Amino acid sequence: MSHLPVLELSDINKSYSDRKVLSGLSYSLSAGEYVAIMGDSGVGKSTLLNLIAGLDSPDSGEIRIEGKYLPVEDEAATSLRRKYLGFIFQAFHVLPHLTLLQNVSLPLLLNHLPLDRASIMLASVGLQGRERDFPHQLSGGELQRVAIARALVHRPRLILADEPTGNLDQDTSREILQLIRSEIKANQASAIIVTHSRPAAETADKILLLNRHGLAPVSLENRQ
């Protein structure tokens, strides 16, 4: 069994125009580790997730997933990200012309996996019986649940979540966070969630604060 970190960030720098967002950021995420990243708006939390997911590229520095350097433009890297990553977007990115079942089935199709888990995951987020519905028939909270089911359905090694409960009520948020945590632990996956919500962050094993100096752990005493 490999003991390589699931994710390695080495001296990551990213700027937009003349504004530096990330500077010299390094971090290593171990297998099975579930961390929450908090920080002020505009500090670069979503930017960091987009870089890890390959939706954007750093100005300098390296990102490795299970020891493999993955440049954005590399076709093999795209295939590996498709296999290893699950991304819960703040803006959902649910495809409007596909049914809910088809949306959740996409990662299974792309990874040549059996499709039966798609309906199981829809049921696990409270959308059983809605398989043939289309996204326009759903509320914002329901769309977020579809996005979560899709991100988890292929049992990814690394789950990235950008404000995963931002559109959910308190009770549904609690259920969804428990689902994310149980999937992570059941599959020995690793996860990073970006959130402004302290209750959401406290479902993680560790809370990190992102600021201009990098990522710093929040002590247990300060989590209350």
C-alpha atoms as a printed R data frame, in Angstrom:
    type eleno elety resid chain resno       x      y       z
1   ATOM     1    CA   MET     A     1   0.000  0.000   0.000
2   ATOM     2    CA   SER     A     2   1.293  3.452  -0.934
3   ATOM     3    CA   HIS     A     3   2.070  5.832   1.898
4   ATOM     4    CA   LEU     A     4   2.226  8.851  -0.387
5   ATOM     5    CA   PRO     A     5   0.055 11.809   0.633
6   ATOM     6    CA   VAL     A     6  -3.213 11.988  -1.257
7   ATOM     7    CA   LEU     A     7  -2.496 15.653  -1.988
8   ATOM     8    CA   GLU     A     8   0.717 17.687  -1.945
9   ATOM     9    CA   LEU     A     9   0.808 21.439  -2.499
10  ATOM    10    CA   SER     A    10   4.317 22.830  -2.929
11  ATOM    11    CA   ASP     A    11   4.987 26.590  -2.914
12  ATOM    12    CA   ILE     A    12   1.755 27.525  -4.711
13  ATOM    13    CA   ASN     A    13   1.489 31.102  -5.976
14  ATOM    14    CA   LYS     A    14  -1.523 32.621  -7.703
15  ATOM    15    CA   SER     A    15  -2.345 36.203  -8.675
16  ATOM    16    CA   TYR     A    16  -5.139 37.862 -10.640
17  ATOM    17    CA   SER     A    17  -4.055 41.081 -12.378
18  ATOM    18    CA   ASP     A    18  -2.054 42.860  -9.680
19  ATOM    19    CA   ARG     A    19  -3.712 41.095  -6.720
20  ATOM    20    CA   LYS     A    20  -1.819 38.225  -5.144
21  ATOM    21    CA   VAL     A    21  -4.275 35.620  -3.844
22  ATOM    22    CA   LEU     A    22  -2.006 32.755  -2.753
23  ATOM    23    CA   SER     A    23   1.670 33.139  -1.904
24  ATOM    24    CA   GLY     A    24   4.090 30.293  -1.225
25  ATOM    25    CA   LEU     A    25   1.370 27.958   0.038
26  ATOM    26    CA   SER     A    26   2.401 24.400   0.882
27  ATOM    27    CA   TYR     A    27   0.354 21.636   2.460
28  ATOM    28    CA   SER     A    28   0.182 17.838   2.559
29  ATOM    29    CA   LEU     A    29  -3.080 15.895   3.013
30  ATOM    30    CA   SER     A    30  -2.878 12.293   4.221
31  ATOM    31    CA   ALA     A    31  -5.150  9.402   3.270
32  ATOM    32    CA   GLY     A    32  -8.353  9.452   5.309
33  ATOM    33    CA   GLU     A    33  -7.814 13.024   6.509
34  ATOM    34    CA   TYR     A    34 -10.824 15.351   6.478
35  ATOM    35    CA   VAL     A    35 -10.037 19.049   6.868
36  ATOM    36    CA   ALA     A    36 -12.094 22.232   6.769
37  ATOM    37    CA   ILE     A    37 -10.645 25.495   5.510
38  ATOM    38    CA   MET     A    38 -12.017 28.768   6.843
39  ATOM    39    CA   GLY     A    39 -10.961 32.364   6.293
40  ATOM    40    CA   ASP     A    40 -12.157 35.809   5.300
41  ATOM    41    CA   SER     A    41 -13.923 36.374   1.987
42  ATOM    42    CA   GLY     A    42 -11.461 36.949  -0.843
43  ATOM    43    CA   VAL     A    43  -8.542 35.253   0.899
44  ATOM    44    CA   GLY     A    44  -8.374 32.534  -1.781
45  ATOM    45    CA   LYS     A    45 -10.304 29.551  -0.410
46  ATOM    46    CA   SER     A    46 -12.296 28.851  -3.585
47  ATOM    47    CA   THR     A    47  -9.250 29.650  -5.711
48  ATOM    48    CA   LEU     A    48  -7.301 26.978  -3.850
49  ATOM    49    CA   LEU     A    49  -9.998 24.353  -4.501
50  ATOM    50    CA   ASN     A    50 -10.124 25.298  -8.194
51  ATOM    51    CA   LEU     A    51  -6.359 24.869  -8.465
52  ATOM    52    CA   ILE     A    52  -6.460 21.432  -6.846
53  ATOM    53    CA   ALA     A    53  -9.331 20.391  -9.119
54  ATOM    54    CA   GLY     A    54  -7.483 21.539 -12.221
55  ATOM    55    CA   LEU     A    55 -10.065 24.178 -13.085
56  ATOM    56    CA   ASP     A    56  -7.308 26.785 -12.904
57  ATOM    57    CA   SER     A    57  -3.520 26.633 -12.832
58  ATOM    58    CA   PRO     A    58  -1.069 28.186 -10.363
59  ATOM    59    CA   ASP     A    59   1.393 30.820 -11.523
60  ATOM    60    CA   SER     A    60   4.118 28.695  -9.947
61  ATOM    61    CA   GLY     A    61   4.458 25.730  -7.633
62  ATOM    62    CA   GLU     A    62   3.358 22.114  -7.967
63  ATOM    63    CA   ILE     A    63   0.232 20.139  -7.153
64  ATOM    64    CA   ARG     A    64   0.543 16.359  -6.841
65  ATOM    65    CA   ILE     A    65  -2.226 13.835  -6.315
66  ATOM    66    CA   GLU     A    66  -0.993 10.484  -5.005
67  ATOM    67    CA   GLY     A    67   2.502 11.468  -6.066
68  ATOM    68    CA   LYS     A    68   1.562 12.402  -9.631
69  ATOM    69    CA   TYR     A    69   2.205 15.916 -10.893
70  ATOM    70    CA   LEU     A    70  -0.961 16.975 -12.710
71  ATOM    71    CA   PRO     A    71  -0.690 19.955 -15.054
72  ATOM    72    CA   VAL     A    72  -4.066 21.331 -16.118
73  ATOM    73    CA   GLU     A    73  -3.617 20.788 -19.849
74  ATOM    74    CA   ASP     A    74  -2.458 17.166 -19.666
75  ATOM    75    CA   GLU     A    75  -5.016 14.607 -20.947
76  ATOM    76    CA   ALA     A    76  -3.784 11.894 -18.573
77  ATOM    77    CA   ALA     A    77  -4.136 14.347 -15.693
78  ATOM    78    CA   THR     A    78  -7.757 14.981 -16.664
79  ATOM    79    CA   SER     A    79  -8.426 11.245 -16.589
80  ATOM    80    CA   LEU     A    80  -6.801 10.872 -13.173
81  ATOM    81    CA   ARG     A    81  -8.749 13.814 -11.737
82  ATOM    82    CA   ARG     A    82 -11.953 12.284 -13.077
83  ATOM    83    CA   LYS     A    83 -11.130  9.067 -11.257
84  ATOM    84    CA   TYR     A    84  -9.703 10.415  -7.984
85  ATOM    85    CA   LEU     A    85 -11.636 13.650  -7.378
86  ATOM    86    CA   GLY     A    86 -15.186 14.514  -6.406
87  ATOM    87    CA   PHE     A    87 -16.033 18.237  -6.471
88  ATOM    88    CA   ILE     A    88 -19.065 19.797  -4.790
89  ATOM    89    CA   PHE     A    89 -19.450 23.201  -6.434
90  ATOM    90    CA   GLN     A    90 -21.010 26.199  -4.737
91  ATOM    91    CA   ALA     A    91 -22.891 26.912  -7.992
92  ATOM    92    CA   PHE     A    92 -24.000 23.249  -8.392
93  ATOM    93    CA   HIS     A    93 -23.060 22.834 -12.110
94  ATOM    94    CA   VAL     A    94 -25.896 20.351 -12.516
95  ATOM    95    CA   LEU     A    95 -26.575 19.790 -16.234
96  ATOM    96    CA   PRO     A    96 -30.067 21.151 -17.035
97  ATOM    97    CA   HIS     A    97 -30.850 18.837 -19.979
98  ATOM    98    CA   LEU     A    98 -30.200 15.640 -17.999
99  ATOM    99    CA   THR     A    99 -32.454 13.992 -15.425
100 ATOM   100    CA   LEU     A   100 -31.293 13.777 -11.818
101 ATOM   101    CA   LEU     A   101 -30.374 10.128 -12.282
102 ATOM   102    CA   GLN     A   102 -28.393 10.930 -15.432
103 ATOM   103    CA   ASN     A   103 -26.577 13.779 -13.666
104 ATOM   104    CA   VAL     A   104 -25.527 11.566 -10.770
105 ATOM   105    CA   SER     A   105 -24.605  8.709 -13.133
106 ATOM   106    CA   LEU     A   106 -22.087 10.823 -15.068
107 ATOM   107    CA   PRO     A   107 -18.988 10.046 -12.920
108 ATOM   108    CA   LEU     A   108 -19.863  6.345 -13.079
109 ATOM   109    CA   LEU     A   109 -20.152  6.462 -16.875
110 ATOM   110    CA   LEU     A   110 -16.897  8.379 -17.271
111 ATOM   111    CA   ASN     A   111 -15.066  5.911 -15.036
112 ATOM   112    CA   HIS     A   112 -16.716  2.815 -16.585
113 ATOM   113    CA   LEU     A   113 -18.335  1.799 -13.296
114 ATOM   114    CA   PRO     A   114 -21.716  0.105 -12.655
115 ATOM   115    CA   LEU     A   115 -24.579  2.591 -12.654
116 ATOM   116    CA   ASP     A   116 -26.702  1.144  -9.840
117 ATOM   117    CA   ARG     A   117 -25.060  3.297  -7.172
118 ATOM   118    CA   ALA     A   118 -26.548  6.475  -8.721
119 ATOM   119    CA   SER     A   119 -30.067  5.746  -7.471
120 ATOM   120    CA   ILE     A   120 -28.655  4.696  -4.081
121 ATOM   121    CA   MET     A   121 -26.877  8.046  -3.726
122 ATOM   122    CA   LEU     A   122 -29.989  9.999  -4.748
123 ATOM   123    CA   ALA     A   123 -31.916  8.187  -2.025
124 ATOM   124    CA   SER     A   124 -29.162  8.923   0.500
125 ATOM   125    CA   VAL     A   125 -29.601 12.675  -0.067
126 ATOM   126    CA   GLY     A   126 -33.381 12.454   0.281
127 ATOM   127    CA   LEU     A   127 -34.302 12.460  -3.428
128 ATOM   128    CA   GLN     A   128 -35.639  8.944  -3.872
129 ATOM   129    CA   GLY     A   129 -38.438  8.837  -6.421
130 ATOM   130    CA   ARG     A   130 -37.108 11.945  -8.178
131 ATOM   131    CA   GLU     A   131 -34.773 10.116 -10.580
132 ATOM   132    CA   ARG     A   132 -36.644 11.228 -13.721
133 ATOM   133    CA   ASP     A   133 -37.063 14.841 -12.651
134 ATOM   134    CA   PHE     A   134 -35.048 17.594 -14.302
135 ATOM   135    CA   PRO     A   135 -33.028 20.276 -12.497
136 ATOM   136    CA   HIS     A   136 -35.539 23.047 -13.271
137 ATOM   137    CA   GLN     A   137 -38.056 21.209 -11.072
138 ATOM   138    CA   LEU     A   138 -35.823 21.479  -7.984
139 ATOM   139    CA   SER     A   139 -35.165 24.109  -5.344
140 ATOM   140    CA   GLY     A   140 -31.675 25.432  -4.673
141 ATOM   141    CA   GLY     A   141 -31.268 23.129  -1.696
142 ATOM   142    CA   GLU     A   142 -32.351 20.111  -3.743
143 ATOM   143    CA   LEU     A   143 -29.893 21.023  -6.503
144 ATOM   144    CA   GLN     A   144 -27.113 21.138  -3.918
145 ATOM   145    CA   ARG     A   145 -28.075 17.638  -2.801
146 ATOM   146    CA   VAL     A   146 -27.851 16.403  -6.406
147 ATOM   147    CA   ALA     A   147 -24.393 17.960  -6.683
148 ATOM   148    CA   ILE     A   148 -23.311 16.199  -3.482
149 ATOM   149    CA   ALA     A   149 -24.653 12.830  -4.653
150 ATOM   150    CA   ARG     A   150 -22.808 13.235  -7.959
151 ATOM   151    CA   ALA     A   151 -19.530 14.117  -6.249
152 ATOM   152    CA   LEU     A   152 -19.640 11.082  -3.958
153 ATOM   153    CA   VAL     A   153 -21.120  8.457  -6.270
154 ATOM   154    CA   HIS     A   154 -17.849  7.040  -7.696
155 ATOM   155    CA   ARG     A   155 -16.159  6.838  -4.278
156 ATOM   156    CA   PRO     A   156 -13.406  9.366  -5.076
157 ATOM   157    CA   ARG     A   157 -10.124  9.355  -3.169
158 ATOM   158    CA   LEU     A   158 -10.254 13.130  -2.662
159 ATOM   159    CA   ILE     A   159 -13.452 15.122  -2.128
160 ATOM   160    CA   LEU     A   160 -13.385 18.896  -2.580
161 ATOM   161    CA   ALA     A   161 -16.398 20.860  -1.365
162 ATOM   162    CA   ASP     A   162 -16.953 24.602  -1.764
163 ATOM   163    CA   GLU     A   163 -19.591 25.734   0.783
164 ATOM   164    CA   PRO     A   164 -21.407 22.362   0.498
165 ATOM   165    CA   THR     A   165 -24.292 23.412   2.762
166 ATOM   166    CA   GLY     A   166 -24.594 27.035   1.685
167 ATOM   167    CA   ASN     A   167 -28.078 26.523   0.197
168 ATOM   168    CA   LEU     A   168 -29.466 24.115   2.777
169 ATOM   169    CA   ASP     A   169 -31.530 24.590   5.914
170 ATOM   170    CA   GLN     A   170 -30.046 23.666   9.287
171 ATOM   171    CA   ASP     A   171 -31.553 20.174   9.533
172 ATOM   172    CA   THR     A   172 -30.672 19.224   5.947
173 ATOM   173    CA   SER     A   173 -27.171 20.662   6.416
174 ATOM   174    CA   ARG     A   174 -26.634 18.410   9.406
175 ATOM   175    CA   GLU     A   175 -27.804 15.341   7.444
176 ATOM   176    CA   ILE     A   176 -25.654 16.171   4.402
177 ATOM   177    CA   LEU     A   177 -22.537 16.814   6.478
178 ATOM   178    CA   GLN     A   178 -23.044 13.479   8.220
179 ATOM   179    CA   LEU     A   179 -23.402 11.799   4.812
180 ATOM   180    CA   ILE     A   180 -20.184 13.407   3.541
181 ATOM   181    CA   ARG     A   181 -18.307 12.372   6.677
182 ATOM   182    CA   SER     A   182 -19.626  8.802   6.633
183 ATOM   183    CA   GLU     A   183 -18.706  8.385   2.939
184 ATOM   184    CA   ILE     A   184 -15.223  9.719   3.627
185 ATOM   185    CA   LYS     A   185 -14.663  7.329   6.519
186 ATOM   186    CA   ALA     A   186 -16.296  4.312   4.842
187 ATOM   187    CA   ASN     A   187 -14.089  4.652   1.757
188 ATOM   188    CA   GLN     A   188 -10.927  5.879   3.520
189 ATOM   189    CA   ALA     A   189 -11.138  8.947   1.312
190 ATOM   190    CA   SER     A   190  -9.691 12.364   2.069
191 ATOM   191    CA   ALA     A   191 -11.614 15.615   1.914
192 ATOM   192    CA   ILE     A   192 -11.249 19.377   1.991
193 ATOM   193    CA   ILE     A   193 -14.292 21.539   2.598
194 ATOM   194    CA   VAL     A   194 -14.236 25.304   2.310
195 ATOM   195    CA   THR     A   195 -16.865 26.932   4.483
196 ATOM   196    CA   HIS     A   196 -17.860 30.030   6.439
197 ATOM   197    CA   SER     A   197 -19.979 27.871   8.730
198 ATOM   198    CA   ARG     A   198 -18.406 26.929  12.042
199 ATOM   199    CA   PRO     A   199 -20.831 24.002  12.580
200 ATOM   200    CA   ALA     A   200 -19.909 22.664   9.130
201 ATOM   201    CA   ALA     A   201 -16.193 23.080   9.815
202 ATOM   202    CA   GLU     A   202 -16.478 21.238  13.105
203 ATOM   203    CA   THR     A   203 -17.580 18.048  11.334
204 ATOM   204    CA   ALA     A   204 -14.017 17.798  10.003
205 ATOM   205    CA   ASP     A   205 -11.065 16.196  11.786
206 ATOM   206    CA   LYS     A   206  -9.106 19.424  11.568
207 ATOM   207    CA   ILE     A   207  -9.852 23.104  10.912
208 ATOM   208    CA   LEU     A   208  -7.359 25.231   8.997
209 ATOM   209    CA   LEU     A   209  -7.404 29.004   8.668
210 ATOM   210    CA   LEU     A   210  -6.269 30.408   5.319
211 ATOM   211    CA   ASN     A   211  -4.650 33.834   5.431
212 ATOM   212    CA   ARG     A   212  -1.847 35.657   3.622
213 ATOM   213    CA   HIS     A   213   0.711 33.623   5.544
214 ATOM   214    CA   GLY     A   214  -0.705 30.265   4.378
215 ATOM   215    CA   LEU     A   215  -2.691 27.580   6.173
216 ATOM   216    CA   ALA     A   216  -2.633 27.500   9.972
217 ATOM   217    CA   PRO     A   217  -4.387 24.967  12.220
218 ATOM   218    CA   VAL     A   218  -7.105 26.209  14.540
219 ATOM   219    CA   SER     A   219  -6.483 24.849  18.011
220 ATOM   220    CA   LEU     A   220  -9.078 22.622  19.657
221 ATOM   221    CA   GLU     A   221  -9.620 25.205  22.401
222 ATOM   222    CA   ASN     A   222 -10.670 27.754  19.774
223 ATOM   223    CA   ARG     A   223 -13.182 25.427  18.134
224 ATOM   224    CA   GLN     A   224 -15.823 25.946  20.784
